[in-house]
Amino acid sequence: MMKITRQHIILTLTLALALTACSKQNWYQGMQSAQTADCMKGPASEYDDCNKQSDETYNDYQKSREDLTKDPSHPE
């Protein structure tokens, strides 16, 4: 029987956290793709304005989220 060591636990937790972060980023990118597809359904004259709404990168989105949770004027 395999002995579970502290290193195994740390490795497992690290992998779990990495996979969670990856899936959140994939979800965000999927939503961006859906927004772009919706923009294509509208009038060509509104495409650029519509598409600007999904220009934010995941890292920028994450930073904005973190800033909002730190801002005391925005209660959780």
C-alpha positions in Angstrom: 0.0 0.0 0.0 1.3 3.4 -0.9 2.1 5.8 1.9 0.6 9.3 1.5 3.2 11.8 2.3 3.1 15.6 2.8 4.6 15.9 -0.7 1.8 13.9 -2.2 -0.8 16.1 -0.5 1.0 19.3 -1.6 1.3 18.1 -5.2 -2.4 17.1 -5.3 -3.5 20.4 -4.0 -1.2 22.3 -6.4 -2.6 20.4 -9.4 -6.2 20.9 -8.2 -5.6 24.7 -7.9 -3.9 24.8 -11.4 -6.8 22.9 -13.0 -9.4 25.1 -11.4 -7.6 28.3 -12.7 -7.3 26.8 -16.1 -11.0 25.9 -16.3 -12.0 29.4 -15.2 -9.9 30.9 -17.9 -11.3 28.5 -20.5 -14.8 29.4 -19.4 -14.0 33.1 -19.8 -12.5 32.6 -23.3 -15.6 30.6 -24.3 -17.9 33.4 -23.2 -15.7 35.8 -25.2 -16.2 33.6 -28.3 -19.9 33.5 -27.7 -20.0 37.3 -27.5 -18.1 37.6 -30.7 -20.5 35.2 -32.4 -23.4 37.2 -31.2 -21.8 40.4 -32.5 -21.6 38.8 -36.0 -25.4 38.3 -35.9 -26.1 42.0 -35.5 -25.7 44.8 -38.0 -22.3 45.3 -39.5 -22.4 49.0 -38.4 -22.6 47.9 -34.7 -20.0 45.1 -34.9 -17.0 47.0 -33.7 -18.8 48.6 -30.7 -20.3 45.2 -29.8 -17.0 43.4 -30.1 -15.2 45.9 -27.8 -17.3 44.5 -24.9 -15.4 41.2 -25.1 -11.9 42.7 -25.7 -10.8 42.4 -22.1 -8.2 39.7 -21.5 -8.7 37.1 -18.8 -5.8 38.6 -16.8 -7.4 42.0 -17.0 -10.8 40.6 -16.0 -9.3 38.8 -13.1 -7.5 41.9 -11.9 -10.8 43.9 -12.1 -12.5 41.2 -10.1 -9.8 41.3 -7.4 -10.0 45.1 -7.3 -13.7 45.0 -6.8 -13.5 42.6 -3.9 -10.9 44.8 -2.2 -13.0 48.0 -2.8 -14.9 48.8 0.4 -17.6 50.7 -1.6 -18.6 47.4 -3.2 -19.8 45.1 -0.4 -19.7 41.4 -1.1 
